[in-house]
């Protein structure tokens, strides 16, 4: 792989590169949570909405699918606007 490909940001929010993610996968990460704990990928402003699929694909390409554990991420029930929080519970 070319050096410039290794410097591609997979998680733009936390500035985690492809090279960093590939390294933690080589070091034994077998889940999205394992990659997240080691690199903080998916912990930025978007909470993994941008990078989660890319990381899952990298895991799938690097390991036997039987070794990869399913994801346990919990998306928000619904998005909440700031003005809804500021108004509080009116019920």
HTML snippet that shows the backbone in 3Dmol.js (N, CA, C, O; Angstrom):
<script src="https://3Dmol.org/build/3Dmol-min.js"></script>
<div id="view" style="width:600px;height:400px;position:relative"></div>
<script>
const pdb = `
ATOM      1  N   UNK A   1       0.844  -1.172   0.000  1.00  0.00           N
ATOM      2  CA  UNK A   1       0.000   0.000   0.000  1.00  0.00           C
ATOM      3  C   UNK A   1       0.890   1.236   0.000  1.00  0.00           C
ATOM      4  O   UNK A   1       1.905   1.271   0.695  1.00  0.00           O
ATOM      5  N   UNK A   2       0.520   2.233  -0.763  1.00  0.00           N
ATOM      6  CA  UNK A   2       1.308   3.452  -0.855  1.00  0.00           C
ATOM      7  C   UNK A   2       1.258   4.214   0.455  1.00  0.00           C
ATOM      8  O   UNK A   2       0.283   4.136   1.202  1.00  0.00           O
ATOM      9  N   UNK A   3       2.319   4.948   0.719  1.00  0.00           N
ATOM     10  CA  UNK A   3       2.396   5.699   1.979  1.00  0.00           C
ATOM     11  C   UNK A   3       1.256   6.698   2.107  1.00  0.00           C
ATOM     12  O   UNK A   3       0.733   6.886   3.205  1.00  0.00           O
ATOM     13  N   UNK A   4       0.860   7.341   1.020  1.00  0.00           N
ATOM     14  CA  UNK A   4      -0.210   8.318   1.110  1.00  0.00           C
ATOM     15  C   UNK A   4      -1.541   7.648   1.450  1.00  0.00           C
ATOM     16  O   UNK A   4      -2.386   8.269   2.094  1.00  0.00           O
ATOM     17  N   UNK A   5      -1.749   6.396   1.033  1.00  0.00           N
ATOM     18  CA  UNK A   5      -2.965   5.668   1.399  1.00  0.00           C
ATOM     19  C   UNK A   5      -3.002   5.404   2.902  1.00  0.00           C
ATOM     20  O   UNK A   5      -4.076   5.419   3.503  1.00  0.00           O
ATOM     21  N   UNK A   6      -1.853   5.165   3.510  1.00  0.00           N
ATOM     22  CA  UNK A   6      -1.798   4.905   4.944  1.00  0.00           C
ATOM     23  C   UNK A   6      -2.119   6.155   5.742  1.00  0.00           C
ATOM     24  O   UNK A   6      -2.560   6.051   6.887  1.00  0.00           O
ATOM     25  N   UNK A   7      -1.910   7.337   5.169  1.00  0.00           N
ATOM     26  CA  UNK A   7      -2.171   8.591   5.870  1.00  0.00           C
ATOM     27  C   UNK A   7      -3.592   9.114   5.649  1.00  0.00           C
ATOM     28  O   UNK A   7      -3.911  10.231   6.054  1.00  0.00           O
ATOM     29  N   UNK A   8      -4.435   8.321   5.017  1.00  0.00           N
ATOM     30  CA  UNK A   8      -5.831   8.700   4.819  1.00  0.00           C
ATOM     31  C   UNK A   8      -6.542   8.643   6.173  1.00  0.00           C
ATOM     32  O   UNK A   8      -6.404   7.670   6.915  1.00  0.00           O
ATOM     33  N   UNK A   9      -7.298   9.687   6.483  1.00  0.00           N
ATOM     34  CA  UNK A   9      -8.052   9.697   7.739  1.00  0.00           C
ATOM     35  C   UNK A   9      -9.308   8.868   7.583  1.00  0.00           C
ATOM     36  O   UNK A   9     -10.140   9.133   6.715  1.00  0.00           O
ATOM     37  N   UNK A  10      -9.438   7.877   8.419  1.00  0.00           N
ATOM     38  CA  UNK A  10     -10.650   7.064   8.458  1.00  0.00           C
ATOM     39  C   UNK A  10     -11.655   7.739   9.378  1.00  0.00           C
ATOM     40  O   UNK A  10     -12.827   7.873   9.029  1.00  0.00           O
ATOM     41  N   UNK A  11     -11.204   8.164  10.544  1.00  0.00           N
ATOM     42  CA  UNK A  11     -12.043   8.910  11.481  1.00  0.00           C
ATOM     43  C   UNK A  11     -11.568  10.358  11.446  1.00  0.00           C
ATOM     44  O   UNK A  11     -10.550  10.704  12.045  1.00  0.00           O
ATOM     45  N   UNK A  12     -12.307  11.185  10.746  1.00  0.00           N
ATOM     46  CA  UNK A  12     -11.910  12.596  10.614  1.00  0.00           C
ATOM     47  C   UNK A  12     -12.090  13.358  11.915  1.00  0.00           C
ATOM     48  O   UNK A  12     -11.310  14.262  12.214  1.00  0.00           O
ATOM     49  N   UNK A  13     -13.095  13.011  12.684  1.00  0.00           N
ATOM     50  CA  UNK A  13     -13.353  13.740  13.938  1.00  0.00           C
ATOM     51  C   UNK A  13     -12.186  13.611  14.916  1.00  0.00           C
ATOM     52  O   UNK A  13     -11.799  14.589  15.557  1.00  0.00           O
ATOM     53  N   UNK A  14     -11.632  12.415  15.030  1.00  0.00           N
ATOM     54  CA  UNK A  14     -10.538  12.160  15.967  1.00  0.00           C
ATOM     55  C   UNK A  14      -9.177  12.066  15.276  1.00  0.00           C
ATOM     56  O   UNK A  14      -8.168  11.774  15.917  1.00  0.00           O
ATOM     57  N   UNK A  15      -9.157  12.317  13.963  1.00  0.00           N
ATOM     58  CA  UNK A  15      -7.931  12.295  13.162  1.00  0.00           C
ATOM     59  C   UNK A  15      -7.163  10.975  13.293  1.00  0.00           C
ATOM     60  O   UNK A  15      -5.956  10.965  13.538  1.00  0.00           O
ATOM     61  N   UNK A  16      -7.885   9.871  13.126  1.00  0.00           N
ATOM     62  CA  UNK A  16      -7.288   8.534  13.178  1.00  0.00           C
ATOM     63  C   UNK A  16      -7.069   8.070  11.750  1.00  0.00           C
ATOM     64  O   UNK A  16      -7.994   8.089  10.937  1.00  0.00           O
ATOM     65  N   UNK A  17      -5.854   7.656  11.444  1.00  0.00           N
ATOM     66  CA  UNK A  17      -5.503   7.259  10.079  1.00  0.00           C
ATOM     67  C   UNK A  17      -5.724   5.769   9.840  1.00  0.00           C
ATOM     68  O   UNK A  17      -5.881   4.979  10.771  1.00  0.00           O
ATOM     69  N   UNK A  18      -5.730   5.424   8.570  1.00  0.00           N
ATOM     70  CA  UNK A  18      -5.836   4.018   8.161  1.00  0.00           C
ATOM     71  C   UNK A  18      -4.699   3.213   8.783  1.00  0.00           C
ATOM     72  O   UNK A  18      -4.911   2.103   9.271  1.00  0.00           O
ATOM     73  N   UNK A  19      -3.501   3.774   8.764  1.00  0.00           N
ATOM     74  CA  UNK A  19      -2.331   3.091   9.311  1.00  0.00           C
ATOM     75  C   UNK A  19      -2.526   2.753  10.797  1.00  0.00           C
ATOM     76  O   UNK A  19      -2.190   1.650  11.228  1.00  0.00           O
ATOM     77  N   UNK A  20      -3.063   3.689  11.576  1.00  0.00           N
ATOM     78  CA  UNK A  20      -3.279   3.441  13.001  1.00  0.00           C
ATOM     79  C   UNK A  20      -4.297   2.324  13.221  1.00  0.00           C
ATOM     80  O   UNK A  20      -4.121   1.476  14.095  1.00  0.00           O
ATOM     81  N   UNK A  21      -5.352   2.331  12.429  1.00  0.00           N
ATOM     82  CA  UNK A  21      -6.377   1.296  12.579  1.00  0.00           C
ATOM     83  C   UNK A  21      -5.835  -0.058  12.148  1.00  0.00           C
ATOM     84  O   UNK A  21      -6.087  -1.062  12.814  1.00  0.00           O
ATOM     85  N   UNK A  22      -5.100  -0.103  11.055  1.00  0.00           N
ATOM     86  CA  UNK A  22      -4.506  -1.367  10.621  1.00  0.00           C
ATOM     87  C   UNK A  22      -3.547  -1.921  11.670  1.00  0.00           C
ATOM     88  O   UNK A  22      -3.460  -3.135  11.855  1.00  0.00           O
ATOM     89  N   UNK A  23      -2.832  -1.039  12.350  1.00  0.00           N
ATOM     90  CA  UNK A  23      -1.894  -1.473  13.383  1.00  0.00           C
ATOM     91  C   UNK A  23      -2.634  -2.111  14.564  1.00  0.00           C
ATOM     92  O   UNK A  23      -2.204  -3.154  15.056  1.00  0.00           O
ATOM     93  N   UNK A  24      -3.727  -1.513  15.027  1.00  0.00           N
ATOM     94  CA  UNK A  24      -4.432  -2.113  16.164  1.00  0.00           C
ATOM     95  C   UNK A  24      -5.121  -3.407  15.762  1.00  0.00           C
ATOM     96  O   UNK A  24      -5.297  -4.297  16.595  1.00  0.00           O
ATOM     97  N   UNK A  25      -5.515  -3.524  14.500  1.00  0.00           N
ATOM     98  CA  UNK A  25      -6.081  -4.792  14.029  1.00  0.00           C
ATOM     99  C   UNK A  25      -4.996  -5.873  14.034  1.00  0.00           C
ATOM    100  O   UNK A  25      -5.243  -7.010  14.436  1.00  0.00           O
ATOM    101  N   UNK A  26      -3.799  -5.506  13.585  1.00  0.00           N
ATOM    102  CA  UNK A  26      -2.679  -6.460  13.641  1.00  0.00           C
ATOM    103  C   UNK A  26      -2.336  -6.825  15.082  1.00  0.00           C
ATOM    104  O   UNK A  26      -1.911  -7.946  15.360  1.00  0.00           O
ATOM    105  N   UNK A  27      -2.521  -5.880  15.991  1.00  0.00           N
ATOM    106  CA  UNK A  27      -2.216  -6.121  17.406  1.00  0.00           C
ATOM    107  C   UNK A  27      -3.306  -6.928  18.119  1.00  0.00           C
ATOM    108  O   UNK A  27      -3.156  -7.269  19.292  1.00  0.00           O
ATOM    109  N   UNK A  28      -4.402  -7.236  17.413  1.00  0.00           N
ATOM    110  CA  UNK A  28      -5.389  -8.132  17.996  1.00  0.00           C
ATOM    111  C   UNK A  28      -6.799  -7.608  18.152  1.00  0.00           C
ATOM    112  O   UNK A  28      -7.650  -8.332  18.669  1.00  0.00           O
ATOM    113  N   UNK A  29      -7.091  -6.392  17.733  1.00  0.00           N
ATOM    114  CA  UNK A  29      -8.465  -5.889  17.837  1.00  0.00           C
ATOM    115  C   UNK A  29      -9.371  -6.699  16.912  1.00  0.00           C
ATOM    116  O   UNK A  29      -9.075  -6.850  15.726  1.00  0.00           O
ATOM    117  N   UNK A  30     -10.473  -7.219  17.453  1.00  0.00           N
ATOM    118  CA  UNK A  30     -11.386  -8.023  16.634  1.00  0.00           C
ATOM    119  C   UNK A  30     -12.807  -7.469  16.639  1.00  0.00           C
ATOM    120  O   UNK A  30     -13.713  -8.085  16.079  1.00  0.00           O
ATOM    121  N   UNK A  31     -13.008  -6.308  17.268  1.00  0.00           N
ATOM    122  CA  UNK A  31     -14.321  -5.676  17.289  1.00  0.00           C
ATOM    123  C   UNK A  31     -14.173  -4.188  17.029  1.00  0.00           C
ATOM    124  O   UNK A  31     -13.087  -3.621  17.151  1.00  0.00           O
ATOM    125  N   UNK A  32     -15.287  -3.569  16.669  1.00  0.00           N
ATOM    126  CA  UNK A  32     -15.287  -2.113  16.531  1.00  0.00           C
ATOM    127  C   UNK A  32     -14.952  -1.465  17.869  1.00  0.00           C
ATOM    128  O   UNK A  32     -14.232  -0.468  17.922  1.00  0.00           O
ATOM    129  N   UNK A  33     -15.476  -2.035  18.947  1.00  0.00           N
ATOM    130  CA  UNK A  33     -15.187  -1.492  20.273  1.00  0.00           C
ATOM    131  C   UNK A  33     -13.701  -1.593  20.602  1.00  0.00           C
ATOM    132  O   UNK A  33     -13.141  -0.691  21.227  1.00  0.00           O
ATOM    133  N   UNK A  34     -13.064  -2.673  20.190  1.00  0.00           N
ATOM    134  CA  UNK A  34     -11.636  -2.837  20.428  1.00  0.00           C
ATOM    135  C   UNK A  34     -10.812  -1.789  19.695  1.00  0.00           C
ATOM    136  O   UNK A  34      -9.847  -1.255  20.242  1.00  0.00           O
ATOM    137  N   UNK A  35     -11.193  -1.498  18.460  1.00  0.00           N
ATOM    138  CA  UNK A  35     -10.515  -0.452  17.694  1.00  0.00           C
ATOM    139  C   UNK A  35     -10.780   0.904  18.342  1.00  0.00           C
ATOM    140  O   UNK A  35      -9.878   1.735  18.454  1.00  0.00           O
ATOM    141  N   UNK A  36     -12.012   1.118  18.763  1.00  0.00           N
ATOM    142  CA  UNK A  36     -12.407   2.385  19.374  1.00  0.00           C
ATOM    143  C   UNK A  36     -11.624   2.656  20.665  1.00  0.00           C
ATOM    144  O   UNK A  36     -11.156   3.773  20.887  1.00  0.00           O
ATOM    145  N   UNK A  37     -11.485   1.644  21.504  1.00  0.00           N
ATOM    146  CA  UNK A  37     -10.761   1.810  22.768  1.00  0.00           C
ATOM    147  C   UNK A  37      -9.295   2.122  22.563  1.00  0.00           C
ATOM    148  O   UNK A  37      -8.697   2.869  23.337  1.00  0.00           O
ATOM    149  N   UNK A  38      -8.716   1.551  21.520  1.00  0.00           N
ATOM    150  CA  UNK A  38      -7.283   1.743  21.290  1.00  0.00           C
ATOM    151  C   UNK A  38      -6.962   3.025  20.525  1.00  0.00           C
ATOM    152  O   UNK A  38      -5.877   3.582  20.694  1.00  0.00           O
ATOM    153  N   UNK A  39      -7.886   3.503  19.683  1.00  0.00           N
ATOM    154  CA  UNK A  39      -7.574   4.644  18.813  1.00  0.00           C
ATOM    155  C   UNK A  39      -8.475   5.857  19.019  1.00  0.00           C
ATOM    156  O   UNK A  39      -8.138   6.956  18.578  1.00  0.00           O
ATOM    157  N   UNK A  40      -9.603   5.676  19.674  1.00  0.00           N
ATOM    158  CA  UNK A  40     -10.637   6.702  19.854  1.00  0.00           C
ATOM    159  C   UNK A  40     -11.401   6.981  18.572  1.00  0.00           C
ATOM    160  O   UNK A  40     -12.157   7.950  18.508  1.00  0.00           O
ATOM    161  N   UNK A  41     -11.221   6.150  17.546  1.00  0.00           N
ATOM    162  CA  UNK A  41     -12.005   6.285  16.320  1.00  0.00           C
ATOM    163  C   UNK A  41     -13.471   6.040  16.658  1.00  0.00           C
ATOM    164  O   UNK A  41     -13.806   5.063  17.328  1.00  0.00           O
ATOM    165  N   UNK A  42     -14.327   6.912  16.200  1.00  0.00           N
ATOM    166  CA  UNK A  42     -15.752   6.778  16.481  1.00  0.00           C
ATOM    167  C   UNK A  42     -16.193   7.495  17.734  1.00  0.00           C
ATOM    168  O   UNK A  42     -17.359   7.396  18.115  1.00  0.00           O
ATOM    169  N   UNK A  43     -15.299   8.216  18.389  1.00  0.00           N
ATOM    170  CA  UNK A  43     -15.651   8.916  19.622  1.00  0.00           C
ATOM    171  C   UNK A  43     -15.759  10.425  19.427  1.00  0.00           C
ATOM    172  O   UNK A  43     -15.912  11.173  20.393  1.00  0.00           O
ATOM    173  N   UNK A  44     -15.680  10.862  18.193  1.00  0.00           N
ATOM    174  CA  UNK A  44     -15.712  12.290  17.901  1.00  0.00           C
ATOM    175  C   UNK A  44     -17.128  12.816  17.777  1.00  0.00           C
ATOM    176  O   UNK A  44     -18.084  12.202  18.250  1.00  0.00           O
ATOM    177  N   UNK A  45     -17.239  13.956  17.136  1.00  0.00           N
ATOM    178  CA  UNK A  45     -18.503  14.663  17.007  1.00  0.00           C
ATOM    179  C   UNK A  45     -19.591  13.815  16.344  1.00  0.00           C
ATOM    180  O   UNK A  45     -20.749  13.874  16.756  1.00  0.00           O
ATOM    181  N   UNK A  46     -19.238  13.034  15.331  1.00  0.00           N
ATOM    182  CA  UNK A  46     -20.259  12.257  14.603  1.00  0.00           C
ATOM    183  C   UNK A  46     -20.577  10.923  15.289  1.00  0.00           C
ATOM    184  O   UNK A  46     -21.510  10.232  14.879  1.00  0.00           O
ATOM    185  N   UNK A  47     -19.818  10.552  16.324  1.00  0.00           N
ATOM    186  CA  UNK A  47     -20.040   9.313  17.075  1.00  0.00           C
ATOM    187  C   UNK A  47     -20.013   8.076  16.194  1.00  0.00           C
ATOM    188  O   UNK A  47     -20.777   7.134  16.411  1.00  0.00           O
ATOM    189  N   UNK A  48     -19.131   8.079  15.196  1.00  0.00           N
ATOM    190  CA  UNK A  48     -18.943   6.899  14.362  1.00  0.00           C
ATOM    191  C   UNK A  48     -19.846   6.798  13.158  1.00  0.00           C
ATOM    192  O   UNK A  48     -19.763   5.819  12.417  1.00  0.00           O
ATOM    193  N   UNK A  49     -20.706   7.771  12.935  1.00  0.00           N
ATOM    194  CA  UNK A  49     -21.594   7.688  11.780  1.00  0.00           C
ATOM    195  C   UNK A  49     -20.808   7.685  10.467  1.00  0.00           C
ATOM    196  O   UNK A  49     -21.252   7.104   9.477  1.00  0.00           O
ATOM    197  N   UNK A  50     -19.652   8.330  10.461  1.00  0.00           N
ATOM    198  CA  UNK A  50     -18.847   8.395   9.249  1.00  0.00           C
ATOM    199  C   UNK A  50     -17.890   7.221   9.136  1.00  0.00           C
ATOM    200  O   UNK A  50     -17.744   6.651   8.055  1.00  0.00           O
ATOM    201  N   UNK A  51     -17.240   6.850  10.220  1.00  0.00           N
ATOM    202  CA  UNK A  51     -16.145   5.880  10.148  1.00  0.00           C
ATOM    203  C   UNK A  51     -16.515   4.449  10.526  1.00  0.00           C
ATOM    204  O   UNK A  51     -15.754   3.529  10.225  1.00  0.00           O
ATOM    205  N   UNK A  52     -17.642   4.233  11.165  1.00  0.00           N
ATOM    206  CA  UNK A  52     -17.987   2.892  11.651  1.00  0.00           C
ATOM    207  C   UNK A  52     -17.970   1.854  10.538  1.00  0.00           C
ATOM    208  O   UNK A  52     -17.411   0.771  10.713  1.00  0.00           O
ATOM    209  N   UNK A  53     -18.570   2.167   9.400  1.00  0.00           N
ATOM    210  CA  UNK A  53     -18.624   1.210   8.283  1.00  0.00           C
ATOM    211  C   UNK A  53     -17.235   0.959   7.694  1.00  0.00           C
ATOM    212  O   UNK A  53     -16.910  -0.167   7.317  1.00  0.00           O
ATOM    213  N   UNK A  54     -16.424   2.003   7.617  1.00  0.00           N
ATOM    214  CA  UNK A  54     -15.070   1.835   7.087  1.00  0.00           C
ATOM    215  C   UNK A  54     -14.246   0.915   7.981  1.00  0.00           C
ATOM    216  O   UNK A  54     -13.527   0.044   7.491  1.00  0.00           O
ATOM    217  N   UNK A  55     -14.354   1.109   9.282  1.00  0.00           N
ATOM    218  CA  UNK A  55     -13.598   0.279  10.227  1.00  0.00           C
ATOM    219  C   UNK A  55     -14.103  -1.160  10.187  1.00  0.00           C
ATOM    220  O   UNK A  55     -13.307  -2.098  10.221  1.00  0.00           O
ATOM    221  N   UNK A  56     -15.417  -1.336  10.115  1.00  0.00           N
ATOM    222  CA  UNK A  56     -15.977  -2.689  10.026  1.00  0.00           C
ATOM    223  C   UNK A  56     -15.486  -3.395   8.768  1.00  0.00           C
ATOM    224  O   UNK A  56     -15.188  -4.589   8.797  1.00  0.00           O
ATOM    225  N   UNK A  57     -15.403  -2.662   7.672  1.00  0.00           N
ATOM    226  CA  UNK A  57     -14.899  -3.236   6.429  1.00  0.00           C
ATOM    227  C   UNK A  57     -13.426  -3.611   6.569  1.00  0.00           C
ATOM    228  O   UNK A  57     -13.013  -4.667   6.090  1.00  0.00           O
ATOM    229  N   UNK A  58     -12.636  -2.770   7.213  1.00  0.00           N
ATOM    230  CA  UNK A  58     -11.222  -3.081   7.427  1.00  0.00           C
ATOM    231  C   UNK A  58     -11.070  -4.339   8.283  1.00  0.00           C
ATOM    232  O   UNK A  58     -10.202  -5.171   8.018  1.00  0.00           O
ATOM    233  N   UNK A  59     -11.908  -4.477   9.301  1.00  0.00           N
ATOM    234  CA  UNK A  59     -11.873  -5.686  10.136  1.00  0.00           C
ATOM    235  C   UNK A  59     -12.228  -6.914   9.306  1.00  0.00           C
ATOM    236  O   UNK A  59     -11.562  -7.946   9.401  1.00  0.00           O
ATOM    237  N   UNK A  60     -13.273  -6.803   8.497  1.00  0.00           N
ATOM    238  CA  UNK A  60     -13.731  -7.939   7.696  1.00  0.00           C
ATOM    239  C   UNK A  60     -12.685  -8.372   6.674  1.00  0.00           C
ATOM    240  O   UNK A  60     -12.548  -9.562   6.392  1.00  0.00           O
ATOM    241  N   UNK A  61     -11.956  -7.423   6.126  1.00  0.00           N
ATOM    242  CA  UNK A  61     -10.941  -7.747   5.114  1.00  0.00           C
ATOM    243  C   UNK A  61      -9.671  -8.321   5.731  1.00  0.00           C
ATOM    244  O   UNK A  61      -8.902  -8.992   5.043  1.00  0.00           O
ATOM    245  N   UNK A  62      -9.444  -8.072   6.997  1.00  0.00           N
ATOM    246  CA  UNK A  62      -8.176  -8.478   7.593  1.00  0.00           C
ATOM    247  C   UNK A  62      -8.248  -9.780   8.388  1.00  0.00           C
ATOM    248  O   UNK A  62      -7.210 -10.348   8.728  1.00  0.00           O
ATOM    249  N   UNK A  63      -9.423 -10.249   8.682  1.00  0.00           N
ATOM    250  CA  UNK A  63      -9.566 -11.432   9.527  1.00  0.00           C
ATOM    251  C   UNK A  63     -10.551 -12.418   8.923  1.00  0.00           C
ATOM    252  O   UNK A  63     -11.335 -12.087   8.034  1.00  0.00           O
ATOM    253  N   UNK A  64     -10.485 -13.632   9.432  1.00  0.00           N
ATOM    254  CA  UNK A  64     -11.486 -14.630   9.094  1.00  0.00           C
ATOM    255  C   UNK A  64     -12.813 -14.141   9.684  1.00  0.00           C
ATOM    256  O   UNK A  64     -12.862 -13.822  10.872  1.00  0.00           O
ATOM    257  N   UNK A  65     -13.888 -14.074   8.894  1.00  0.00           N
ATOM    258  CA  UNK A  65     -15.164 -13.564   9.408  1.00  0.00           C
ATOM    259  C   UNK A  65     -15.652 -14.263  10.677  1.00  0.00           C
ATOM    260  O   UNK A  65     -16.372 -13.657  11.470  1.00  0.00           O
ATOM    261  N   UNK A  66     -15.280 -15.504  10.879  1.00  0.00           N
ATOM    262  CA  UNK A  66     -15.702 -16.227  12.083  1.00  0.00           C
ATOM    263  C   UNK A  66     -15.027 -15.665  13.339  1.00  0.00           C
ATOM    264  O   UNK A  66     -15.524 -15.871  14.446  1.00  0.00           O
ATOM    265  N   UNK A  67     -13.905 -14.961  13.179  1.00  0.00           N
ATOM    266  CA  UNK A  67     -13.190 -14.400  14.320  1.00  0.00           C
ATOM    267  C   UNK A  67     -13.722 -13.032  14.738  1.00  0.00           C
ATOM    268  O   UNK A  67     -13.435 -12.570  15.842  1.00  0.00           O
ATOM    269  N   UNK A  68     -14.483 -12.391  13.881  1.00  0.00           N
ATOM    270  CA  UNK A  68     -14.955 -11.037  14.155  1.00  0.00           C
ATOM    271  C   UNK A  68     -16.231 -11.099  14.970  1.00  0.00           C
ATOM    272  O   UNK A  68     -17.194 -11.763  14.589  1.00  0.00           O
ATOM    273  N   UNK A  69     -16.228 -10.403  16.091  1.00  0.00           N
ATOM    274  CA  UNK A  69     -17.394 -10.357  16.960  1.00  0.00           C
ATOM    275  C   UNK A  69     -18.345  -9.261  16.481  1.00  0.00           C
ATOM    276  O   UNK A  69     -17.888  -8.249  15.950  1.00  0.00           O
ATOM    277  N   UNK A  70     -19.659  -9.439  16.657  1.00  0.00           N
ATOM    278  CA  UNK A  70     -20.619  -8.429  16.189  1.00  0.00           C
ATOM    279  C   UNK A  70     -20.475  -7.120  16.966  1.00  0.00           C
ATOM    280  O   UNK A  70     -20.008  -7.094  18.104  1.00  0.00           O
ATOM    281  N   UNK A  71     -20.887  -6.054  16.320  1.00  0.00           N
ATOM    282  CA  UNK A  71     -20.820  -4.723  16.918  1.00  0.00           C
ATOM    283  C   UNK A  71     -21.863  -4.585  18.026  1.00  0.00           C
ATOM    284  O   UNK A  71     -22.924  -5.208  17.978  1.00  0.00           O
ATOM    285  N   UNK A  72     -21.551  -3.774  19.007  1.00  0.00           N
ATOM    286  CA  UNK A  72     -22.485  -3.535  20.104  1.00  0.00           C
ATOM    287  C   UNK A  72     -22.799  -2.054  20.261  1.00  0.00           C
ATOM    288  O   UNK A  72     -23.195  -1.620  21.343  1.00  0.00           O
ATOM    289  N   UNK A  73     -22.628  -1.267  19.194  1.00  0.00           N
ATOM    290  CA  UNK A  73     -22.889   0.163  19.311  1.00  0.00           C
ATOM    291  C   UNK A  73     -24.366   0.408  19.548  1.00  0.00           C
ATOM    292  O   UNK A  73     -25.219  -0.368  19.119  1.00  0.00           O
ATOM    293  N   UNK A  74     -24.650   1.492  20.234  1.00  0.00           N
ATOM    294  CA  UNK A  74     -26.024   1.853  20.542  1.00  0.00           C
ATOM    295  C   UNK A  74     -26.292   3.253  19.995  1.00  0.00           C
ATOM    296  O   UNK A  74     -25.910   4.245  20.616  1.00  0.00           O
ATOM    297  N   UNK A  75     -26.941   3.337  18.844  1.00  0.00           N
ATOM    298  CA  UNK A  75     -27.237   4.661  18.295  1.00  0.00           C
ATOM    299  C   UNK A  75     -28.295   5.354  19.158  1.00  0.00           C
ATOM    300  O   UNK A  75     -29.042   4.688  19.875  1.00  0.00           O
ATOM    301  N   UNK A  76     -28.359   6.669  19.090  1.00  0.00           N
ATOM    302  CA  UNK A  76     -29.396   7.358  19.858  1.00  0.00           C
ATOM    303  C   UNK A  76     -30.779   6.940  19.387  1.00  0.00           C
ATOM    304  O   UNK A  76     -30.965   6.577  18.225  1.00  0.00           O
ATOM    305  N   UNK A  77     -31.743   6.991  20.291  1.00  0.00           N
ATOM    306  CA  UNK A  77     -33.108   6.637  19.931  1.00  0.00           C
ATOM    307  C   UNK A  77     -33.598   7.582  18.849  1.00  0.00           C
ATOM    308  O   UNK A  77     -34.205   7.154  17.867  1.00  0.00           O
ATOM    309  N   UNK A  78     -33.339   8.843  19.028  1.00  0.00           N
ATOM    310  CA  UNK A  78     -33.620   9.842  18.007  1.00  0.00           C
ATOM    311  C   UNK A  78     -32.704  11.026  18.247  1.00  0.00           C
ATOM    312  O   UNK A  78     -32.253  11.262  19.367  1.00  0.00           O
ATOM    313  N   UNK A  79     -32.438  11.761  17.193  1.00  0.00           N
ATOM    314  CA  UNK A  79     -31.604  12.943  17.379  1.00  0.00           C
ATOM    315  C   UNK A  79     -32.400  14.013  18.112  1.00  0.00           C
ATOM    316  O   UNK A  79     -33.615  14.122  17.946  1.00  0.00           O
ATOM    317  N   UNK A  80     -31.711  14.789  18.911  1.00  0.00           N
ATOM    318  CA  UNK A  80     -32.360  15.831  19.702  1.00  0.00           C
ATOM    319  C   UNK A  80     -31.701  17.154  19.368  1.00  0.00           C
ATOM    320  O   UNK A  80     -30.476  17.268  19.373  1.00  0.00           O
ATOM    321  N   UNK A  81     -32.509  18.139  19.080  1.00  0.00           N
ATOM    322  CA  UNK A  81     -31.979  19.466  18.803  1.00  0.00           C
ATOM    323  C   UNK A  81     -31.694  20.182  20.124  1.00  0.00           C
ATOM    324  O   UNK A  81     -32.328  19.905  21.143  1.00  0.00           O
ATOM    325  N   UNK A  82     -30.747  21.092  20.093  1.00  0.00           N
ATOM    326  CA  UNK A  82     -30.352  21.828  21.296  1.00  0.00           C
ATOM    327  C   UNK A  82     -31.524  22.603  21.883  1.00  0.00           C
ATOM    328  O   UNK A  82     -31.669  22.662  23.104  1.00  0.00           O
ATOM    329  N   UNK A  83     -32.363  23.197  21.040  1.00  0.00           N
ATOM    330  CA  UNK A  83     -33.482  23.982  21.578  1.00  0.00           C
ATOM    331  C   UNK A  83     -34.486  23.098  22.324  1.00  0.00           C
ATOM    332  O   UNK A  83     -35.166  23.572  23.234  1.00  0.00           O
ATOM    333  N   UNK A  84     -34.585  21.820  21.949  1.00  0.00           N
ATOM    334  CA  UNK A  84     -35.444  20.896  22.694  1.00  0.00           C
ATOM    335  C   UNK A  84     -34.891  20.639  24.097  1.00  0.00           C
ATOM    336  O   UNK A  84     -35.647  20.535  25.062  1.00  0.00           O
ATOM    337  N   UNK A  85     -33.584  20.540  24.197  1.00  0.00           N
ATOM    338  CA  UNK A  85     -32.955  20.337  25.506  1.00  0.00           C
ATOM    339  C   UNK A  85     -33.099  21.588  26.363  1.00  0.00           C
ATOM    340  O   UNK A  85     -33.375  21.509  27.560  1.00  0.00           O
ATOM    341  N   UNK A  86     -32.906  22.749  25.728  1.00  0.00           N
ATOM    342  CA  UNK A  86     -32.975  24.011  26.454  1.00  0.00           C
ATOM    343  C   UNK A  86     -34.388  24.278  26.993  1.00  0.00           C
ATOM    344  O   UNK A  86     -34.547  24.871  28.060  1.00  0.00           O
ATOM    345  N   UNK A  87     -35.400  23.841  26.255  1.00  0.00           N
ATOM    346  CA  UNK A  87     -36.791  24.065  26.696  1.00  0.00           C
ATOM    347  C   UNK A  87     -37.148  23.172  27.873  1.00  0.00           C
ATOM    348  O   UNK A  87     -38.015  23.517  28.676  1.00  0.00           O
ATOM    349  N   UNK A  88     -36.495  22.045  27.976  1.00  0.00           N
ATOM    350  CA  UNK A  88     -36.773  21.124  29.069  1.00  0.00           C
ATOM    351  C   UNK A  88     -38.033  20.318  28.828  1.00  0.00           C
ATOM    352  O   UNK A  88     -38.631  20.361  27.753  1.00  0.00           O
ATOM    353  N   UNK A  89     -38.413  19.592  29.843  1.00  0.00           N
ATOM    354  CA  UNK A  89     -39.602  18.739  29.771  1.00  0.00           C
ATOM    355  C   UNK A  89     -40.811  19.548  30.189  1.00  0.00           C
ATOM    356  O   UNK A  89     -40.940  19.933  31.351  1.00  0.00           O
ATOM    357  N   UNK A  90     -41.701  19.807  29.236  1.00  0.00           N
ATOM    358  CA  UNK A  90     -42.880  20.629  29.527  1.00  0.00           C
ATOM    359  C   UNK A  90     -44.092  19.780  29.886  1.00  0.00           C
ATOM    360  O   UNK A  90     -45.169  20.326  30.128  1.00  0.00           O
ATOM    361  N   UNK A  91     -43.948  18.492  29.925  1.00  0.00           N
ATOM    362  CA  UNK A  91     -45.090  17.607  30.219  1.00  0.00           C
ATOM    363  C   UNK A  91     -45.324  17.495  31.687  1.00  0.00           C
ATOM    364  O   UNK A  91     -46.241  16.793  32.114  1.00  0.00           O
TER     365      UNK A  91
END
`;
const viewer = $3Dmol.createViewer("view");
viewer.addModel(pdb, "pdb");
viewer.setStyle({}, {cartoon: {color: "spectrum"}});
viewer.zoomTo();
viewer.render();
</script>
